[in-house]
Amino acid sequence: MIRYPAYAKVNIFLKITGTRGDYHTISSRFMRVTNVFDTLWFEPKSTPEFEIRGRFDCETGSNTIYKAYKNLLAVTHSDALATFMERYAVCVEKNIPSFAGLGGGSSDAATYLHMCNQELDLGLTVEKLAHIGANVGADVPFFVYGYDSANVRGIGEVVEAYDESPLNLEIVTPDIPISTPAVFRFYREHLFHPIDADEANRLESTPSRELLATLNAKEANDLYSAALGCYPELTEKEGWFFSGSGSSFFRVKG
């Protein structure tokens, strides 16, 4: 079976622009990390239950890959998909840390959607796959589109390619699993200060290398201070930037 890479991402910047119900709207630059990725493939199995093989710290029903399957099945009503998943397990070689701000679960879900679309000739457009992915998780559409770099807005559903090559990034991930909902909740209760449209446009039009040269970590990511407030064991790293809600830090090599 073909093996499919599921790349990590970092947030070059992540700014809150407001709220939409219980969700926060964002303006962010997502960048693919080309040297950190999970690998997915299908493998024959003997029992009909949906099976994911790999190192996961959640039950199958909570796994983003399973959620992607259920949403894909609900949209396509494909008997071929249901039959295929009775005969094959999804295998995942995990290299992206969980709860680390690198989008591993979202990338796995997006890659699974592409795998099914290709292996079963479902004929879904990238836009349709991204729409399905948005129901799985806010970061999934970015990974579905497969851009090297993109501006992401709304609650993650608006993804626009940004014309630049991925930077050569060094990443470190402290052994501190971080809850994204907890960090957003701390931000809303204690630090809520959305940026305006002009500032969002300025950030979205600036190359990533320039942004990292002119902003500090807290200026670049509104969730950094919230994560520090939620997790006292998380310590600041001078000269490093913070991805998503954490706990990973990154910087440009060279």
TAKA-V290251 format. One record per residue. RES is the residue in one letter. PSI is psi in degrees with one decimal (NA if undefined). Layout:
# TAKA-V290251
((RES:PSI) (RES:PSI))
This chain:
# TAKA-V290251
((M:147.7) (I:140.9) (R:135.6) (Y:127.6) (P:142.4) (A:100.5) (Y:150.8) (A:171.9) (K:160.8) (V:160.0) (N:109.6) (I:-45.3) (F:156.1) (L:110.1) (K:142.5) (I:131.6) (T:-10.7) (G:-157.6) (T:157.5) (R:94.4) (G:-125.9) (D:-2.9) (Y:156.6) (H:138.5) (T:149.2) (I:162.3) (S:122.8) (S:151.9) (R:114.3) (F:136.9) (M:131.5) (R:140.1) (V:109.7) (T:-15.8) (N:9.2) (V:115.3) (F:150.7) (D:164.1) (T:130.9) (L:146.2) (W:165.4) (F:148.0) (E:136.2) (P:147.5) (K:171.6) (S:-10.3) (T:150.6) (P:-14.8) (E:147.0) (F:128.9) (E:132.7) (I:123.6) (R:121.0) (G:177.0) (R:99.7) (F:148.6) (D:30.8) (C:161.2) (E:156.9) (T:-42.4) (G:-22.0) (S:-4.2) (N:139.3) (T:-29.8) (I:-43.8) (Y:-41.8) (K:-38.3) (A:-41.9) (Y:-48.0) (K:-40.5) (N:-38.1) (L:-41.3) (L:-38.6) (A:-31.9) (V:-42.2) (T:-25.1) (H:39.2) (S:115.0) (D:-33.4) (A:-39.0) (L:-48.3) (A:-43.3) (T:-41.2) (F:-43.0) (M:-12.5) (E:-22.9) (R:-19.6) (Y:141.5) (A:153.8) (V:120.9) (C:136.8) (V:120.1) (E:106.9) (K:125.0) (N:-20.5) (I:122.7) (P:147.7) (S:154.3) (F:44.1) (A:2.0) (G:14.2) (L:-2.0) (G:24.0) (G:-47.5) (G:-39.5) (S:-39.5) (S:-39.8) (D:-43.8) (A:-44.5) (A:-42.7) (T:-40.7) (Y:-42.6) (L:-44.3) (H:-40.5) (M:-48.3) (C:-41.4) (N:-39.8) (Q:-48.4) (E:-33.2) (L:5.0) (D:50.1) (L:-21.3) (G:21.3) (L:139.6) (T:163.4) (V:-38.4) (E:-39.8) (K:-40.2) (L:-39.0) (A:-38.0) (H:-42.5) (I:-43.9) (G:-32.6) (A:-26.2) (N:-12.4) (V:-44.1) (G:154.4) (A:-30.6) (D:-10.5) (V:-42.7) (P:-40.5) (F:-46.0) (F:-32.2) (V:-44.0) (Y:-30.0) (G:22.0) (Y:149.0) (D:-39.3) (S:141.4) (A:147.4) (N:131.2) (V:130.2) (R:-178.3) (G:-134.0) (I:25.2) (G:-7.4) (E:-19.0) (V:113.7) (V:118.9) (E:125.0) (A:140.5) (Y:128.5) (D:90.3) (E:157.8) (S:153.3) (P:141.8) (L:156.3) (N:104.7) (L:144.0) (E:133.9) (I:135.7) (V:142.2) (T:105.5) (P:152.6) (D:64.8) (I:93.3) (P:124.7) (I:137.4) (S:114.7) (T:-45.4) (P:-37.6) (A:-40.2) (V:-44.1) (F:-39.3) (R:-43.0) (F:-42.3) (Y:-47.4) (R:-38.3) (E:-28.4) (H:-23.1) (L:9.8) (F:115.1) (H:78.6) (P:150.0) (I:161.8) (D:174.8) (A:-35.9) (D:-43.5) (E:-39.4) (A:-43.5) (N:-38.3) (R:-46.6) (L:-42.8) (E:-20.7) (S:-1.1) (T:132.7) (P:148.8) (S:-42.0) (R:-40.2) (E:-40.3) (L:-44.6) (L:-22.1) (A:-17.2) (T:-14.4) (L:150.6) (N:175.0) (A:-41.5) (K:-31.8) (E:-33.1) (A:-32.5) (N:111.9) (D:-20.7) (L:-8.6) (Y:-50.9) (S:-35.9) (A:-41.1) (A:-40.0) (L:-37.1) (G:-34.9) (C:-34.5) (Y:88.6) (P:-25.1) (E:-11.5) (L:120.8) (T:148.6) (E:146.9) (K:109.2) (E:129.7) (G:1.4) (W:153.4) (F:162.2) (F:131.7) (S:128.3) (G:-134.1) (S:4.7) (G:176.6) (S:13.5) (S:144.7) (F:152.1) (F:158.7) (R:161.8) (V:133.4) (K:133.6) (G:NA))
